[in-house]
Every structure is written in C-alpha cells, then in structure tokens.
C-alpha cells in the first residue's frame, strides 16, 4: 500500500525549503517515503529535516543556526 503526501505536509515542505533558501542552504536531497508518509530533506551543512504527514517537522540532528 502506498501513502500519498497530505496538503499540510506539502505546505510544510514549501515553508521548510523556503527557510533553507533564505539561509542560502543548498537542498541536496528531497525524498518522500511512500511507506511511512514522511519527507526527508538533506541540506547543506548536513541539516536533516523530517516533515510528517500532519505538517509538523523537526531537525533530525538539531543543529545550531
């Protein structure tokens, strides 16, 4: 069974990518896992972010910005 992205998740991904862009961070990987429904974003300086289906997101490695 495949899970599709939610509207809340899609909007959160745009906000996170915009935040990274505002900080001049390259987005190196953007991956949607259709089994868990989570989006994984890897950015410059090894920033790792997970965006959950409910639109909540968190840093995986909680960097100091």
MODELLER restraints for C-alpha pairs under 7 A, 6 or more apart:
rsr = mdl.restraints
at = mdl.atoms
rsr.add(forms.Gaussian(group=physical.xy_distance, feature=features.Distance(at['CA:2:A'], at['CA:34:A']), mean=5.33, stdev=0.5))
rsr.add(forms.Gaussian(group=physical.xy_distance, feature=features.Distance(at['CA:2:A'], at['CA:35:A']), mean=5.98, stdev=0.5))
rsr.add(forms.Gaussian(group=physical.xy_distance, feature=features.Distance(at['CA:3:A'], at['CA:34:A']), mean=4.93, stdev=0.5))
rsr.add(forms.Gaussian(group=physical.xy_distance, feature=features.Distance(at['CA:3:A'], at['CA:35:A']), mean=6.09, stdev=0.5))
rsr.add(forms.Gaussian(group=physical.xy_distance, feature=features.Distance(at['CA:3:A'], at['CA:37:A']), mean=5.60, stdev=0.5))
rsr.add(forms.Gaussian(group=physical.xy_distance, feature=features.Distance(at['CA:4:A'], at['CA:34:A']), mean=6.54, stdev=0.5))
rsr.add(forms.Gaussian(group=physical.xy_distance, feature=features.Distance(at['CA:4:A'], at['CA:37:A']), mean=6.64, stdev=0.5))
rsr.add(forms.Gaussian(group=physical.xy_distance, feature=features.Distance(at['CA:5:A'], at['CA:37:A']), mean=6.43, stdev=0.5))
rsr.add(forms.Gaussian(group=physical.xy_distance, feature=features.Distance(at['CA:5:A'], at['CA:53:A']), mean=6.57, stdev=0.5))
rsr.add(forms.Gaussian(group=physical.xy_distance, feature=features.Distance(at['CA:6:A'], at['CA:53:A']), mean=5.85, stdev=0.5))
rsr.add(forms.Gaussian(group=physical.xy_distance, feature=features.Distance(at['CA:8:A'], at['CA:53:A']), mean=6.92, stdev=0.5))
rsr.add(forms.Gaussian(group=physical.xy_distance, feature=features.Distance(at['CA:8:A'], at['CA:54:A']), mean=5.91, stdev=0.5))
rsr.add(forms.Gaussian(group=physical.xy_distance, feature=features.Distance(at['CA:8:A'], at['CA:55:A']), mean=4.61, stdev=0.5))
rsr.add(forms.Gaussian(group=physical.xy_distance, feature=features.Distance(at['CA:9:A'], at['CA:51:A']), mean=6.53, stdev=0.5))
rsr.add(forms.Gaussian(group=physical.xy_distance, feature=features.Distance(at['CA:9:A'], at['CA:52:A']), mean=6.37, stdev=0.5))
rsr.add(forms.Gaussian(group=physical.xy_distance, feature=features.Distance(at['CA:9:A'], at['CA:53:A']), mean=5.09, stdev=0.5))
rsr.add(forms.Gaussian(group=physical.xy_distance, feature=features.Distance(at['CA:9:A'], at['CA:54:A']), mean=6.03, stdev=0.5))
rsr.add(forms.Gaussian(group=physical.xy_distance, feature=features.Distance(at['CA:9:A'], at['CA:55:A']), mean=4.16, stdev=0.5))
rsr.add(forms.Gaussian(group=physical.xy_distance, feature=features.Distance(at['CA:12:A'], at['CA:55:A']), mean=5.32, stdev=0.5))
rsr.add(forms.Gaussian(group=physical.xy_distance, feature=features.Distance(at['CA:13:A'], at['CA:51:A']), mean=6.75, stdev=0.5))
rsr.add(forms.Gaussian(group=physical.xy_distance, feature=features.Distance(at['CA:25:A'], at['CA:43:A']), mean=6.34, stdev=0.5))
rsr.add(forms.Gaussian(group=physical.xy_distance, feature=features.Distance(at['CA:25:A'], at['CA:44:A']), mean=5.32, stdev=0.5))
rsr.add(forms.Gaussian(group=physical.xy_distance, feature=features.Distance(at['CA:26:A'], at['CA:43:A']), mean=5.53, stdev=0.5))
rsr.add(forms.Gaussian(group=physical.xy_distance, feature=features.Distance(at['CA:26:A'], at['CA:44:A']), mean=5.18, stdev=0.5))
rsr.add(forms.Gaussian(group=physical.xy_distance, feature=features.Distance(at['CA:27:A'], at['CA:42:A']), mean=6.13, stdev=0.5))
rsr.add(forms.Gaussian(group=physical.xy_distance, feature=features.Distance(at['CA:27:A'], at['CA:43:A']), mean=4.35, stdev=0.5))
rsr.add(forms.Gaussian(group=physical.xy_distance, feature=features.Distance(at['CA:27:A'], at['CA:44:A']), mean=6.48, stdev=0.5))
rsr.add(forms.Gaussian(group=physical.xy_distance, feature=features.Distance(at['CA:28:A'], at['CA:42:A']), mean=5.52, stdev=0.5))
rsr.add(forms.Gaussian(group=physical.xy_distance, feature=features.Distance(at['CA:28:A'], at['CA:43:A']), mean=5.18, stdev=0.5))
rsr.add(forms.Gaussian(group=physical.xy_distance, feature=features.Distance(at['CA:28:A'], at['CA:44:A']), mean=6.86, stdev=0.5))
rsr.add(forms.Gaussian(group=physical.xy_distance, feature=features.Distance(at['CA:29:A'], at['CA:41:A']), mean=5.57, stdev=0.5))
rsr.add(forms.Gaussian(group=physical.xy_distance, feature=features.Distance(at['CA:29:A'], at['CA:42:A']), mean=4.94, stdev=0.5))
rsr.add(forms.Gaussian(group=physical.xy_distance, feature=features.Distance(at['CA:29:A'], at['CA:43:A']), mean=6.87, stdev=0.5))
rsr.add(forms.Gaussian(group=physical.xy_distance, feature=features.Distance(at['CA:30:A'], at['CA:40:A']), mean=5.86, stdev=0.5))
rsr.add(forms.Gaussian(group=physical.xy_distance, feature=features.Distance(at['CA:30:A'], at['CA:41:A']), mean=4.67, stdev=0.5))
rsr.add(forms.Gaussian(group=physical.xy_distance, feature=features.Distance(at['CA:30:A'], at['CA:42:A']), mean=6.62, stdev=0.5))
rsr.add(forms.Gaussian(group=physical.xy_distance, feature=features.Distance(at['CA:31:A'], at['CA:39:A']), mean=5.54, stdev=0.5))
rsr.add(forms.Gaussian(group=physical.xy_distance, feature=features.Distance(at['CA:31:A'], at['CA:40:A']), mean=5.16, stdev=0.5))
rsr.add(forms.Gaussian(group=physical.xy_distance, feature=features.Distance(at['CA:31:A'], at['CA:41:A']), mean=6.53, stdev=0.5))
rsr.add(forms.Gaussian(group=physical.xy_distance, feature=features.Distance(at['CA:32:A'], at['CA:38:A']), mean=5.93, stdev=0.5))
rsr.add(forms.Gaussian(group=physical.xy_distance, feature=features.Distance(at['CA:32:A'], at['CA:39:A']), mean=4.39, stdev=0.5))
rsr.add(forms.Gaussian(group=physical.xy_distance, feature=features.Distance(at['CA:32:A'], at['CA:40:A']), mean=6.41, stdev=0.5))
rsr.add(forms.Gaussian(group=physical.xy_distance, feature=features.Distance(at['CA:33:A'], at['CA:39:A']), mean=6.24, stdev=0.5))
rsr.add(forms.Gaussian(group=physical.xy_distance, feature=features.Distance(at['CA:37:A'], at['CA:52:A']), mean=6.98, stdev=0.5))
rsr.add(forms.Gaussian(group=physical.xy_distance, feature=features.Distance(at['CA:37:A'], at['CA:53:A']), mean=6.00, stdev=0.5))
rsr.add(forms.Gaussian(group=physical.xy_distance, feature=features.Distance(at['CA:38:A'], at['CA:50:A']), mean=6.59, stdev=0.5))
rsr.add(forms.Gaussian(group=physical.xy_distance, feature=features.Distance(at['CA:38:A'], at['CA:51:A']), mean=5.76, stdev=0.5))
rsr.add(forms.Gaussian(group=physical.xy_distance, feature=features.Distance(at['CA:38:A'], at['CA:52:A']), mean=4.96, stdev=0.5))
rsr.add(forms.Gaussian(group=physical.xy_distance, feature=features.Distance(at['CA:38:A'], at['CA:53:A']), mean=6.18, stdev=0.5))
rsr.add(forms.Gaussian(group=physical.xy_distance, feature=features.Distance(at['CA:39:A'], at['CA:50:A']), mean=5.59, stdev=0.5))
rsr.add(forms.Gaussian(group=physical.xy_distance, feature=features.Distance(at['CA:39:A'], at['CA:51:A']), mean=5.00, stdev=0.5))
rsr.add(forms.Gaussian(group=physical.xy_distance, feature=features.Distance(at['CA:39:A'], at['CA:52:A']), mean=6.64, stdev=0.5))
rsr.add(forms.Gaussian(group=physical.xy_distance, feature=features.Distance(at['CA:40:A'], at['CA:49:A']), mean=5.86, stdev=0.5))
rsr.add(forms.Gaussian(group=physical.xy_distance, feature=features.Distance(at['CA:40:A'], at['CA:50:A']), mean=4.72, stdev=0.5))
rsr.add(forms.Gaussian(group=physical.xy_distance, feature=features.Distance(at['CA:40:A'], at['CA:51:A']), mean=6.55, stdev=0.5))
rsr.add(forms.Gaussian(group=physical.xy_distance, feature=features.Distance(at['CA:41:A'], at['CA:48:A']), mean=5.79, stdev=0.5))
rsr.add(forms.Gaussian(group=physical.xy_distance, feature=features.Distance(at['CA:41:A'], at['CA:49:A']), mean=5.10, stdev=0.5))
rsr.add(forms.Gaussian(group=physical.xy_distance, feature=features.Distance(at['CA:41:A'], at['CA:50:A']), mean=6.37, stdev=0.5))
rsr.add(forms.Gaussian(group=physical.xy_distance, feature=features.Distance(at['CA:42:A'], at['CA:48:A']), mean=4.73, stdev=0.5))
rsr.add(forms.Gaussian(group=physical.xy_distance, feature=features.Distance(at['CA:42:A'], at['CA:49:A']), mean=6.55, stdev=0.5))
rsr.add(forms.Gaussian(group=physical.xy_distance, feature=features.Distance(at['CA:47:A'], at['CA:63:A']), mean=6.95, stdev=0.5))
rsr.add(forms.Gaussian(group=physical.xy_distance, feature=features.Distance(at['CA:48:A'], at['CA:59:A']), mean=5.67, stdev=0.5))
rsr.add(forms.Gaussian(group=physical.xy_distance, feature=features.Distance(at['CA:48:A'], at['CA:60:A']), mean=5.26, stdev=0.5))
rsr.add(forms.Gaussian(group=physical.xy_distance, feature=features.Distance(at['CA:48:A'], at['CA:61:A']), mean=6.37, stdev=0.5))
rsr.add(forms.Gaussian(group=physical.xy_distance, feature=features.Distance(at['CA:49:A'], at['CA:57:A']), mean=6.87, stdev=0.5))
rsr.add(forms.Gaussian(group=physical.xy_distance, feature=features.Distance(at['CA:49:A'], at['CA:58:A']), mean=5.63, stdev=0.5))
rsr.add(forms.Gaussian(group=physical.xy_distance, feature=features.Distance(at['CA:49:A'], at['CA:59:A']), mean=4.45, stdev=0.5))
rsr.add(forms.Gaussian(group=physical.xy_distance, feature=features.Distance(at['CA:49:A'], at['CA:60:A']), mean=5.54, stdev=0.5))
rsr.add(forms.Gaussian(group=physical.xy_distance, feature=features.Distance(at['CA:50:A'], at['CA:57:A']), mean=5.53, stdev=0.5))
rsr.add(forms.Gaussian(group=physical.xy_distance, feature=features.Distance(at['CA:50:A'], at['CA:58:A']), mean=5.65, stdev=0.5))
rsr.add(forms.Gaussian(group=physical.xy_distance, feature=features.Distance(at['CA:50:A'], at['CA:59:A']), mean=6.52, stdev=0.5))
rsr.add(forms.Gaussian(group=physical.xy_distance, feature=features.Distance(at['CA:50:A'], at['CA:60:A']), mean=6.77, stdev=0.5))
rsr.add(forms.Gaussian(group=physical.xy_distance, feature=features.Distance(at['CA:51:A'], at['CA:57:A']), mean=4.25, stdev=0.5))
rsr.add(forms.Gaussian(group=physical.xy_distance, feature=features.Distance(at['CA:51:A'], at['CA:58:A']), mean=6.78, stdev=0.5))
